[in-house]
Amino acid sequence: MPKKELKKYFEILEISPDSTILEIRNAYNRLKKLYSTDSVVISPIADEFSKKDRKEILQQVEEAFMKLMESLKGQPGSFQSYRRDLASEDDPSAEKTEEEPYSGSVLKQIREKRGIQLFEVSLDTKIRMELLESIEDEKFDSLPQEVYLKGHLTNYAIYLLLQPDKVTEDYIARYRAWKEEKKEES
Amino acid sequence: MDKLKEVKEGSIWAIGGGKGGTGKTFLTSSIGIFLAKAGKRVVLIDVDIGGANLHSFLGIDRPKKSLTNFFEMGIPLSRLAVKTGVDNMSLIMGDVHSLASDSIKFTQKLKLFRHITKLNKQYVIVDLGGGSHNNTIDTFLMADKRIAVLEPEIIAIENMYHFVKNALFRKIRMSLRAYGFKEIVEHMWEQREKYKIKSLKELIDSLKESFSYLGDILDKEIYDFKVYLVLNKIRSSQDILIGASMKSIFMKYLGINAQFAGYVEYDDAVWRSIRERRPLMLNYSLSRVAKEIGVFTENLLYEREMKISRS
């Protein structure tokens, strides 16, 4: 992608061109939230700053984010190469060995290395704080049914820029193992 | 204080924002003290129409001399400045009556601005008070640094939009007057229903559409119109986001370059220090509020922006 175009996308997201992936994502989340909700900063000018105007801005923000993300990938459309790129930069998940499954503590480690607070995950993904805590601490008995848990894990994985399939597969396996163990005990 | 190089030594800072009670006078006095303590020469000017009381925030008596003496008798500004009890910092009182009226002619205003500009190598901090009166807006526009103070609540935010839009509209009108377009702008705005113009942005857009060669002029006017936002009395870290959000809206909606200079948290020590007539910057200089004031003042000085690490 031409430099000039990239610069434009960074401008739309209101960040400098040397921003990290995390900063890009945060800017995207912040702007998406700002222009899609009727907040205290929007409502005083809502009558002249129409829904249509805001929709246009949201589209631009969306486009800028997608294009920037795409430009970070090795080959467009390939998630694997994107992950490789991430790893070559500062991808905390790169420090996880291939064999090690995505357990609660691994997820927590990755999140902390990305410098993300749990409440931010909760605000952005709408997953309750206690539930996130239970996921990370593997308090399996306070987790919801598998089908719901899968949904939450998928959202959390996407939020952390991880492969959702791999995360849910690993985590659910641990969850099932715990369930089996409990059954045997009783 | 940072060792960074300043853009230039001495400048005029105007502190407004539209709504009364957001802490403009408190912040004016605090910015002044911070700069003076850092060795800068500072003159505070109080032109708050609603109630000039900057002296109270400094714990001194109301000065007898005021800008009336300048307007009516031509006494130079330097002789109107009184001591404030803070080294390097003096105060010039505005006058409630002479400034509130429209009796000040444009030429008189220009004369005042010219004389303010002549206070060179000094930091002139002007407390505009609340409201969007023409005199207030004009003073805001003439400053080197335009600082708009707000608190994180809807009325202050609404007034701030109103204030900034008014200022921009006035700036555009003034500059288009030079190109002989003043009447057209005013006509379009007065007949805005007929032209289906709902907002300043739509006015600007339709001006650009009708007179394509105005595009560059308007873009430059808007681009040069820089405003610094200071968020006062915040009560949570979520409140800080309002500064970043308003910056974004100003840019995306009006194309205005607003910089979020910083924030000051709510603290009872502020009103306590005002009641005791002992400036917080001197008496509670180690408080968080004092530190936050220092941070945003340095940001203003070096034209930097508040770092927002994350949403």
Interface residues (C-beta under 8 A of the other chain):
Chain A: E14 N26 A27 N29 R30 L31 K33 L34 Y35 S39 V40 V41 I42 S43 P44 I45 D47 E48 F49 D53 I57 G115 I116 E120 D124
Chain B: P152 E153 I154 I157 E158 Y161 K198 S199 K201 E202 L241 I242 A244 S245 M246 K247 S248 I249 M251 K252 Y253 R310 S311
